[in-house]
Structures are given as C-alpha cells and as structure tokens.
Amino acid sequence: MQALSGEAGGALEDIMSLTPISGRLPADLRNNDPLNKNPRNKVTTASLRERKLQHEPITCLTAYDYSAGRLVDEADIDVVLVGDSLAQAMLGYENTLSVTMDEMLHHVRAVRRGVRNALLIADMPYGSYQIDAHSALSNATRFVKEGGAEVVKMEGGEKRADLIRRIIDAEIPVAGHIGLTPQSVNVMGGYKVQGKTLNDIEQLMRDAVALDRAGVACLYLEGIPREVAAMITAEISVPTIGIGAGPECDGQVLVFHDILNLTFGPPAKFVRRYADAAGLITRAVQEFRADVRSHQYPADEESYHLPKDTKAGLDTVLARKEAMRR
C-alpha cells in the first residue's frame, strides 16, 4: 500500500500506513527464555543433524503466509513447513490432493519473505513428483528457484528412494515423509494410524532405512505408534520429526492453525491447542460490527484532520458560498 502524505493531497497526515508486525519478540520474553540459547542462528540441514546428535529437540510448525511465517520465525521455531495442508487450512479444499504447484508456490514465496532464520521446507503437492522423474526434478527446482525453499518434502518410502537420490544429485535437499501419508488417503481408505501390524512395522522400518540411505535431510513420521517411531528414530542417522508419532522423535511438528484453534472440525488426538484465536477473532469482528453500527467507530482521534491554515481557508470559502446562496 502506497503511503499517502501531504504532498499527495494535502489533506492527510504526513504518514499513513498499515500497522507493522513487531520487529522481534519483546526483549524480556527472549532474554528470560532458558531454552533460547542461540535465538538467531540460521538453521540448516547440517544443524538439524547436530541437534539429533546432541539430543536437542527440534521444533517445527507450518506456516502458509507472510504473517504466520514471520511470527513463527521470530518465535525461534527451528523449521517452518509450508505444508500441502494449506489446501484445507487456507483454501478450503476437502483434502490435500487438489492443491496445485502454482498454489503451493504462491504460499511458499509469501512465507519465504517472512522467514529469516528457520529452515524453510516446502511440500511437493500430489501429482508434482509421482508422474515421472523429469517432472519431479523440474518441480523441485521451481520450489528452490521461484519459491525460495531450502528443502522439498515428498511422501512415500523405499519406492521414492531413487527419485530422492536424483533430486539430491541436483543439489536440492529432500525431507522424507512416511507413515500416514495424506496424499495416499484414497489408497489407505482414510486417515488411519499406520504400522499396527508386524508386517506394517517391518515395511515402515524398510522405508525409513531406505530414505536414510538415500540421503534425506530429515524424516517426517506421521500417525504411527510411538513405539515404532522410537525404533525408527534409534535406527536411522537423520532426524525424525513426528506428528502423531509420540515423544521419542527427534522433533515435533504441528499445524499452525491447529494449535490456535483456527480449524473448523474436531482436532486429531495428537493436537494440543495453545490458544483460541478463533474465539479472539470472532469477538474482535463482532465488536467492530457493533461499533460501526452504533456510530462509535471511527472516533475523532481515529480520523485525519486538515492543517489549521487549510481548514481556515476552507471555512472562508464555504462561508462565501453559503452567503451567495442567501
């Protein structure tokens, strides 16, 4: 939005702009956080591995736009994931299958502008890597060149290992994702916990080891028993980031909208809500509506005024016009 000034029209204050997001968290909050030892170090794929070796939990949240990305980054979250879950959270789709490359890139670019220190990971949407290796590599490259992503994430186990190697050979880090993989919802017959039988556990272990050997930067474990996630975490060298996979993972991720109650359905078992942003927004909107309808907004102090000399001149002109009408 272009700032308006007296030179632009003479009737407004010198500066008019949108309220900016605060540059950083308040110093007292940052300095008093015992876990905030190196708050502004840039997170990289190498530092994630170091976190695993040092047994330091990795934090990850989704973000889908500039504001959320900036707020999450300034709260010193390690990894920001632009997940294809934006299909439901932001675009109102029924599931993640409908979101397109262009839609994902639009959101990745917005988040990139807000994130400075967290590692930025972008989900590759359904259809962007399943068709053939050439299109997968091309789409992964777009996320880096056009979106500013530092890592791309792909769903699937050992069947993706060769493709992941090819993308890594193109100097693009890849995050793996096994267990409950939402892009496979139709094959799975719904969103169901995976790895409940011995055969399923064996397959998950093979998947994890295959992706580890392929060179993934980290491995997301979704919707699997904590015991299985613990086995995988102990077996592989790369960090595991769990969502509905228990506390033994090297890190945890949740959806930004879930922790703030900005979704419109019952939460999954693993979701912990930390604030009721939906309630806050609803109350704020209702109060605004009431103030407008009762003529309480805007007040005089929320209005712009003419400079005194301009006001005096205008009053003189209006007085003359009024006198001529008589």
N, C-alpha and C positions, 0 to 999 in steps of 0.2 A: 504494500500500500504506500503510495507516494505521500510523503509528509507535506502538509499544507502550511503556508506561512503568510505573513502579512503581505509579502511581495506577490503571492499568488492571488490574493483577492482583497487584502486589506481589512477583512472583517473578522479574521480568526486570530487566535493567539499565535505566537511565533512557532510553536511546535505542537503538532498533533500526531500521535502515533498509537499503535496498539501497545498494551501493557506487555513488556518483555518477560520471558521466563528468567528467573533469577540466575545470575552467572554461575553460582556454586551453592552448595548447601551452606547454611549458616556455620560460621567457624566453630561455635560452641558445640554443635552437633558432630562435626567432623573430628574435632580435636579430642572429644570425650569418648569416642568410639574405640574400645580396646582392640577391636579386630581390624581397625583401619590403619595398618602399619605403613603401607606404601600406597596411599589412596590414588595417586595419579600416574602410576607406572602403566605403560601401554601393555595390554595383554596380547600375547601372541600364541601361536600353536606350540612353540617351544616352552613358553612359561606355563601352559596348561600341563604339559608333561612333567614339568618341575613340581607343580602343585601335587600331582599324583605321588611323585617320589617322596615329597615332604609331608604327605598325608594332610594337606591343607584343602578343605572342601572348596569346590568350585561352584560359583553361583551363576545362574543363567535365567533370564526372563525373556519372553517375547516382547517385541515392540513392532508396531505397524505404521507409525508416522513420526514426524519430526519431534513433536512434543513429547511423546512417550519415550522415544529413543534418547532424547536429551536428558529427561528426568531420570531414566534408568541408569544411563551412563554416569550422571553426576552423583547418583547414589552409590557408585563404585561397584556395580554388578560386573562380574568378570566377562560374561558372554551375553551379547544381545542377539537373539534369534528372530529373524523375520520369517516366521513360520507360515506354511500354507494354511494354517488355522485361521489366518486373516480372512479366508473365504467365508467362514461363518461369523467371526467376531466383527469384521468390518464391512463385508459385502453382502451378508445375509443369505449366502448360499446354504443349501442343505448339508453339504459335506465339502471336503477339500478337492473333490475331483473336477469341479467346474472352473476353478481359478486358472487363469491363463498366464503365460510368460509375461506378456505386457503388463498385466495387472500386478504380478509379483515384482517386476522391475520398477514399476511406479512407486511401490511402497518401499522397496529396498533403497532407492535413491533418496526418498524422504528421510528414512531412518539414518542413512549414511550422513546426511547433513547435520544430524543431531548428536552423533556418536563420535567421540574423540579417542577414548582410552580402552573401551571394551573391545573384545574381539567380535567382529560382525560376521554372523553366519546367515546365509540365505537358503531357504528351502527351494529345491528344484521341484516345480509342480508336476502333477500327473501328466504324462504324455511328453514331457520335455527331455526325458532320458531313456524311456522304455522302448522307443521305436527302433533306433539304431545308434551305433557308437558315434557316427559322424554328427548327427543332430544333437546328441548328448554333449559332446565336446563343444560344439558351437554354442549351445545354450549356456553351458557352464562358463564359457568365455564371456558371454554377454553379461552375466552376473558380476564378473570382475571388472570388465572394461566399462560397462554402462551403469552398473548399479553401485560399484564400489565395495562389493562384498569381498571379504578376505578368505572365506571358506564357503563351499557349497555343500548342502546336505542332501543325501539320497537315501531312500528307503530300500531295504532288501538285504539279504545275507550273502552267502557264498556265491550265488548266481550273479551278483554285481561286482565280484572281486576283479575280474579282468577289466571291466569298464572303469572301475575306480582307478586301477593302475594307469590306464590310458590317460585319464583326466589329470592324475598327479604328474604324469610324464610331461604334461603341458604346463607344469608349474602352478597348478591350481590345487590347493589343499581341499580335501574332502572329509566331511563328517559322515559316519555311518549311522544307520537307524534300523534296529531290529526289535522283534517282539510284536507288539500291537502296532502295525503299520497302517495308518488311516487310509492311505491310497489303495490298500488291498481290502477295503471294507466289504466289497461285494464278494470277493473270494472267501473271506473269513466268515461271511454271514452275519456281520455286525461288529460292534466294538466289544470284543471279548478278550479277557485275560488270556495270554498265550503262555505256553510252557508248563502245562499242568500234568502232562504225562511224561514217562521216562523217555519215550521216543521224541517228544517235543523238546524236552530238555537237551537231549543229545543233539538235535538239529540246531538249537539255539547256540550251543557251545561250538559246533562246527562253523556256524555263521560268524560268531564273534572272532574266532581264531582266524578264519579266512580274511575277514576285514582288517584285523590287526596286521596280518602278514602283507596285506595289500598296501598298507601304509596310511590308513585313515588317521586324521588328526585327533579325533575323539569318536566315541561311540555312544549314541543315544539308546537307552533301554527303556522301552515304554510298555506298561501294562503286563509285567511279568512278576511272578512270585519273588519276594525279597531274597529267598534262599538261592534261587537261580541267578539273580543279579549279583549276589555276593560271590558265587562261584566264577561268574564271568569276569567280574572286577579283579579277582585274585589271579585269574589265569592270563589275562592279556596285559600288554605293556602300555597301551594307550588309556587315557582317562575315560571313564564311563560317566555319563550324565543321565540320571534317572528321572522319569516322570511316571509315578505309579509303579516304582520298582524297588522301593524300600530304601533304608538309610545307609546301606553298605556301599552304595555307588560313590564314585569319587566326587560327584557333584549332583546338583538338583536343578531342574527347570520346571517352571510353571508358566501358565499363560497369564500375561499382564491383566487381561480382562477378568480372569477367574479370581485372582487374589483381591480384586477391587469390586467384586460383585457387579460387573458390567455385562454379564451374560443373562440370557432370558430363559434358562432352564435349570433344572436341578444340577448341582455340581457333582463331579465324579468323586469317588471315595477318597482319592488322594489329595483333593484340592483343599487348601487351607485359605480361608478368606481373612484378609488383614484389615480391610476397610469396606465400608458400604458407600462406594462412590455413586451407585445408582440412586440411593436414597438422598445423598447430598445434592446431586444434580436435579433430581425431581423437586426437592424443596426449593432450590435456588430458582428454577424455572417458574414454579408456582408463585413465588414471592415477586418475581419480575412481572409476571402477568397481572398480579393483584395491584402492584404499584402503578403500572401503566393505566389500568382501567380506573383507578381511583385518583388519577392525575397527581400522583406523588413522585413520579419519575418522568422526565428529569427535573431535579430541583434547580434553583437559581445557581447554586455553586457548581453544578454539573453542566452549566451552559456557558458558551462563549459570549463575550461582550465586545462591543465596539470600543475603540480607544476614545478617550474623553473628547478630543478635538473633533474626531469624526462624528461622534454622537451629537456634539453641539451643532455642527454644520448640518447634519441630517435633520435635527429638530427644527432648525431655522427654515430649511427647505419645506418640511412638512407643514410648518406653521403658515408659510406663504401660500401653499396650495390650499390649505384649509380656509384662509382668508379670501382667496379668489372664488371659492365655492359659495360664499355668503352673498 
